[in-house]
Amino acid sequence: MKIALVSPYDFAYPGGVANHIAALERHFTRMGHEVRVIAPASKAVTAFGDRFIPIGKSRPIPTSGSIARITISLRLASTIKAVLSRENFDIVHLHEPFMPMLCSAVLRFSNKPNIGTFHACDGKPGYNLGWPIGAMILKRRLRKLDGKIAVSKPARDFASQYVPGYYNVIPNGVDLEHFSPDVAPIKEFCDGKQNILFVGRLERRKGLNYLIKAYRQVKLEMPDSRLIVVGPGSRPLKKYQRWIKRWGLDDVVFIGYVAYDELPRYYKTADIFCSPATGRESFGIVLLEAMALGKPIIASNIEGYASVVTHGAEGLLVPPKNSRALAQALVSLMKDEKLRQQMGAKGRVKAGEYSWERIAQRVCDYYIRVIGESPQKKLSRDLEALSV
């Protein structure tokens, strides 16, 4: 098949959707399919060679507690039409298919089978960027979507409020070859101290403020410990650094952005991986990455995370926005090496269920099913989903 993978987000900037699409592209190509990635780009994207087709320049737009780097240009039509005509795809796979402007425009002009993957689980999925225009776009484009994928049940439940009908729940995956326990740890942090690792953008919804407050208590009970923070974000960083100075906290290390190739080494270095996000997480990719390297998890008990980690099995789930509970969970796990090893081992087994080889095959099988289904069959599936 010739497959188009379309992202509304700047592909030159790291993010969960971009990583998801890149993994699908890599595995579809290995399977013998011809793949093109279509996305806006603020700078050259060289990883895919001529398999990447840039359309539009991105701008940072605040949305749902984060920043969406999307193109808002109204002059994409001619370029999109030319690309669709030239490439003649067998299937067009749009990620957040109604997000302005690129995905919604591609959906408008595509005359091939169109599949949408829904990643979000909070805030109108892109429509709040131009509501009520977003609602109008949704109404006009809805019938052009031939198949729908949600990355988790929370994502499905959320998206179905706006886009009703049948969803095939196919989760995110993890690259088990890349996130392998065989990588070398970061040598400077292998000094006998227990390392707590956080990976994520320094945004409020990622909950790092609660982790730093929790670590203040952890440090009193476990002085031979360290908090390693990996992820971009300059504005919140200054606030966190002021807290650390005021409280006299040692051993909080801000690494900043880490390239994808280096990221497994930080997971390897950790004794515990902690993700205290406050919500708006439809899944837990970072949890899977840590689990793939056999690391026990402490995370917020939110729907997206609870769909990946079972409390008491691969890790501990604590109430969100609760620094005291977070500190108690960290200390209890840091004091129990045997439990950490047991949870890490269970995590590796669970991560194996999410290998990108399996996930890519499931997505490909769904493509084939959608292409072969009659409009009546698709309508029947949607009606059946609505009646449940």
C-alpha positions in Angstrom: 0.0 0.0 0.0 0.9 3.6 -0.4 0.2 5.3 2.9 0.0 9.0 3.9 0.6 9.7 7.6 -0.6 13.3 8.3 0.3 15.3 11.4 -1.1 18.7 12.3 1.9 19.4 14.5 5.4 20.8 13.7 7.4 17.7 12.8 10.7 19.5 13.7 9.6 19.7 17.3 9.6 16.6 19.6 6.2 15.3 20.7 4.1 12.2 21.3 2.2 12.4 18.0 5.3 13.0 16.0 7.0 10.0 17.7 3.9 7.9 17.1 3.9 8.7 13.4 7.6 8.2 13.0 7.3 4.7 14.6 4.5 3.8 12.2 6.5 5.1 9.2 9.5 3.0 10.2 7.6 -0.2 10.7 5.3 0.2 7.7 8.4 0.7 5.5 10.0 -2.5 7.0 6.7 -4.3 6.1 7.2 -3.2 2.4 4.7 -0.4 2.2 5.4 3.0 0.6 5.0 5.7 3.2 4.9 9.5 3.1 4.8 11.7 6.2 3.0 15.0 5.7 3.3 17.7 8.3 4.2 21.4 8.9 7.9 22.0 9.7 9.6 25.0 11.2 13.0 23.7 9.9 14.3 21.0 7.7 13.3 17.4 8.7 16.0 15.1 7.3 15.3 11.8 9.1 12.9 10.6 6.4 14.6 11.8 3.3 12.2 12.3 0.4 9.5 10.4 2.4 8.8 13.6 4.3 6.5 16.2 2.6 6.4 19.6 4.5 3.3 21.6 4.1 2.9 24.9 6.0 4.9 26.7 8.6 3.9 26.2 12.2 3.1 28.7 15.0 2.9 28.1 18.7 -0.7 28.3 19.9 -1.6 27.8 23.6 -4.2 25.1 24.1 -5.3 22.7 26.9 -2.4 23.5 29.2 0.2 23.0 26.5 1.5 24.5 23.3 0.2 23.3 19.9 2.7 24.1 17.1 0.4 24.0 14.1 0.0 25.8 10.8 -2.9 28.2 10.7 -2.4 29.2 7.0 -5.5 29.4 4.9 -3.5 29.0 1.7 -2.7 25.3 1.8 -5.3 24.1 -0.7 -3.3 24.2 -3.9 -0.3 22.5 -2.3 -2.4 19.8 -0.7 -4.3 19.1 -3.9 -1.0 18.8 -5.9 0.5 16.4 -3.3 -2.6 14.2 -3.2 -2.8 14.1 -7.0 0.9 13.3 -7.5 1.2 10.7 -4.7 -2.1 8.9 -5.4 -2.2 7.2 -1.9 -4.2 4.1 -1.2 -5.0 5.3 2.3 -4.7 8.7 4.1 -4.2 8.4 7.9 -4.7 11.7 9.7 -3.7 12.1 13.4 -6.1 14.4 15.2 -8.0 14.6 11.8 -10.1 17.8 12.7 -7.2 19.8 14.1 -6.8 23.1 12.1 -5.5 23.6 9.6 -3.4 20.9 7.8 -5.3 17.8 8.8 -8.8 19.2 8.3 -7.7 20.6 4.9 -6.2 17.2 3.8 -9.4 15.5 4.9 -11.4 18.0 2.8 -9.5 17.3 -0.4 -8.7 13.6 0.0 -10.9 11.3 -2.2 -9.2 8.1 -0.8 -10.2 6.1 2.3 -9.5 8.3 5.3 -8.6 7.1 8.7 -8.3 9.3 11.8 -6.4 8.6 15.0 -7.5 10.4 18.1 -4.8 11.0 20.7 -6.3 13.6 23.1 -8.5 13.0 26.1 -9.3 16.5 27.4 -10.2 19.9 26.0 -12.0 20.1 22.6 -9.6 18.2 20.4 -8.2 21.2 18.5 -11.6 22.9 18.0 -11.1 25.3 20.8 -8.4 26.9 18.7 -11.1 28.3 16.4 -14.4 27.6 18.1 -17.1 27.8 16.6 -15.3 27.6 13.3 -13.8 24.3 14.5 -17.4 23.0 15.1 -18.3 24.0 11.6 -15.3 22.2 10.1 -16.1 19.1 12.1 -19.7 19.0 10.8 -18.6 19.4 7.2 -15.8 16.8 7.4 -17.3 14.2 9.6 -18.7 12.0 6.8 -15.3 11.9 5.0 -13.8 9.9 7.8 -14.0 6.2 6.9 -12.4 4.8 10.0 -11.5 5.9 13.5 -8.8 4.8 15.9 -8.4 5.9 19.5 -5.1 5.3 21.3 -6.9 4.4 24.5 -10.4 4.0 26.0 -10.2 7.4 27.7 -9.3 8.9 24.3 -12.2 7.0 22.7 -14.7 8.1 25.3 -13.5 11.7 25.0 -13.5 11.9 21.1 -16.8 10.2 20.8 -18.5 13.2 22.5 -17.6 15.2 19.3 -17.2 12.5 16.7 -19.7 9.7 17.5 -19.5 6.2 16.1 -17.3 3.1 16.2 -13.6 3.4 17.2 -10.9 0.8 17.0 -8.8 1.1 20.1 -5.2 0.6 19.1 -2.7 1.9 21.7 0.6 3.7 21.3 3.6 1.4 21.1 7.1 1.3 22.4 10.3 0.5 20.4 11.7 -2.4 22.3 14.9 -2.4 20.3 15.6 1.2 21.1 14.4 1.1 24.7 16.5 -1.9 25.7 18.0 -2.7 29.1 21.3 -3.4 27.3 22.1 0.3 27.0 24.8 1.9 29.2 23.7 4.2 32.1 24.9 7.8 32.5 28.1 7.2 34.4 28.1 10.4 36.4 24.9 9.4 38.1 26.1 5.9 39.0 27.5 6.8 42.4 25.4 4.8 44.8 22.5 7.3 45.1 19.0 6.2 44.2 17.9 8.1 41.1 14.3 9.2 40.6 13.7 10.1 36.9 11.1 12.5 35.4 10.8 12.8 31.6 8.5 15.3 30.0 8.0 18.9 29.0 8.1 21.3 31.8 4.4 22.2 31.6 2.0 22.6 34.5 -0.1 19.6 33.5 3.0 17.3 33.7 3.0 17.8 37.5 6.7 18.4 38.1 5.9 21.0 40.7 4.2 18.3 42.8 7.2 16.0 42.3 9.7 18.7 43.5 7.6 19.4 46.5 7.4 15.6 47.2 11.2 15.3 46.8 11.7 17.9 49.5 10.2 15.3 51.9 11.9 12.4 50.2 15.3 14.0 50.7 14.8 14.2 54.5 14.1 10.4 54.7 16.4 9.3 51.9 19.4 11.6 51.8 21.3 9.4 49.3 18.9 10.2 46.5 18.7 12.3 43.4 16.0 13.7 41.2 16.8 13.8 37.5 14.6 16.0 35.3 14.7 15.4 31.6 12.7 17.7 29.3 12.5 21.1 27.6 10.9 24.2 29.1 12.8 27.4 30.1 10.1 29.5 31.7 9.0 27.0 34.4 12.6 26.0 35.0 13.4 29.4 36.6 10.6 29.0 39.1 11.7 25.5 40.0 15.3 26.6 40.4 14.1 29.3 42.8 12.3 26.7 44.9 15.3 24.5 45.1 17.5 27.3 46.2 15.0 28.5 48.8 14.6 25.0 50.3 18.3 24.2 50.1 17.6 21.1 48.0 20.7 19.2 46.8 20.7 16.7 44.0 18.0 18.0 41.7 19.5 17.9 38.3 17.8 19.6 35.3 19.1 18.0 32.1 16.9 19.8 29.6 16.1 18.4 26.2 17.6 15.0 25.5 17.9 13.5 22.0 15.8 10.4 21.3 19.0 8.3 20.9 20.2 9.2 24.4 16.9 8.9 26.2 17.2 5.1 27.0 20.4 5.8 28.9 18.5 8.0 31.3 15.9 5.4 31.9 18.7 2.9 32.5 20.2 5.2 35.1 16.9 5.5 37.1 16.0 3.4 40.1 12.4 4.7 39.9 10.5 6.4 37.1 8.0 9.0 38.3 5.3 10.8 36.2 3.0 12.9 38.3 0.9 14.4 35.5 -2.3 16.1 36.7 -4.5 15.0 33.8 -5.1 15.4 30.0 -3.0 12.3 29.3 -4.7 9.8 27.1 -2.0 7.3 27.4 1.5 6.9 29.1 4.2 6.6 26.5 6.9 7.5 28.9 5.6 4.9 31.3 6.0 2.2 28.6 9.5 3.4 27.8 10.6 3.1 31.4 8.9 -0.2 31.8 10.7 -1.5 28.7 13.9 -1.0 30.6 12.6 -2.8 33.7 12.0 0.3 35.9 9.2 0.4 38.5 6.7 3.2 38.1 5.2 5.8 40.4 2.5 7.8 38.5 -0.7 9.7 39.0 -3.9 7.7 39.1 -5.4 9.2 36.0 -7.3 7.3 33.4 -4.6 7.4 30.7 -1.9 6.1 33.1 -4.2 3.6 34.8 -4.8 2.0 31.3 -1.0 1.2 31.2 0.1 0.6 34.8 -1.7 -1.7 37.2 -1.4 -0.4 40.8 0.7 -2.8 42.8 1.9 -4.7 39.8 4.2 -2.6 37.5 4.2 0.3 39.9 2.2 2.5 42.3 -0.5 4.9 41.4 -1.2 7.9 43.6 -3.8 10.6 43.6 -2.9 13.5 41.3 -1.8 16.8 42.7 -0.9 15.2 46.0 2.7 15.8 47.0 2.4 14.0 50.3 1.0 10.8 48.8 3.7 11.0 46.1 6.5 11.4 48.7 5.1 8.4 50.7 5.0 6.2 47.6 8.5 7.2 46.6 10.0 6.5 50.0 8.2 3.2 50.4 9.5 1.9 47.1 13.0 3.3 47.6 13.2 1.3 50.8 12.1 -1.9 49.2 14.7 -3.1 46.6 12.9 -6.5 46.1 9.6 -4.8 45.3 11.4 -2.5 42.8 12.9 -5.5 41.1 9.5 -7.4 41.0 7.7 -4.4 39.6 10.4 -3.8 37.0 10.2 -7.4 35.8 6.4 -7.2 35.5 6.8 -3.9 33.6 9.1 -5.5 31.0 6.5 -8.2 30.3 3.7 -5.6 30.0 5.8 -3.4 27.7 6.2 -6.4 25.4 2.5 -6.3 24.7 2.9 -2.8 23.2 5.8 -3.5 20.8 5.6 -1.3 17.7 5.7 -4.4 15.5 2.4 -5.6 17.0 0.9 -2.1 17.0 1.9 -1.4 13.4 0.4 -4.7 12.2 -2.9 -4.0 14.0 -3.1 -0.6 12.3 -2.2 -2.1 8.9 -4.9 -4.8 9.4 -7.4 -2.0 10.1 -6.4 -0.2 6.9 -7.2 -3.3 4.9 -10.5 -3.8 6.7 -11.6 -0.2 6.1 -10.6 -0.4 2.4 -12.6 -3.6 2.0 -15.7 -2.5 3.9 -18.8 -1.2 2.1 -20.3 2.1 3.2 -23.3 0.2 4.6 -21.0 -1.9 6.8 -19.2 1.2 8.1 -22.6 2.8 8.9 -23.7 -0.4 10.6 -20.7 -0.3 12.9 -21.2 3.3 13.8 -24.9 2.7 14.6 -24.0 -0.3 16.7 -21.5 1.8 18.7 -24.0 4.5 19.2 -26.6 2.0 20.6 -24.2 0.6 23.2 
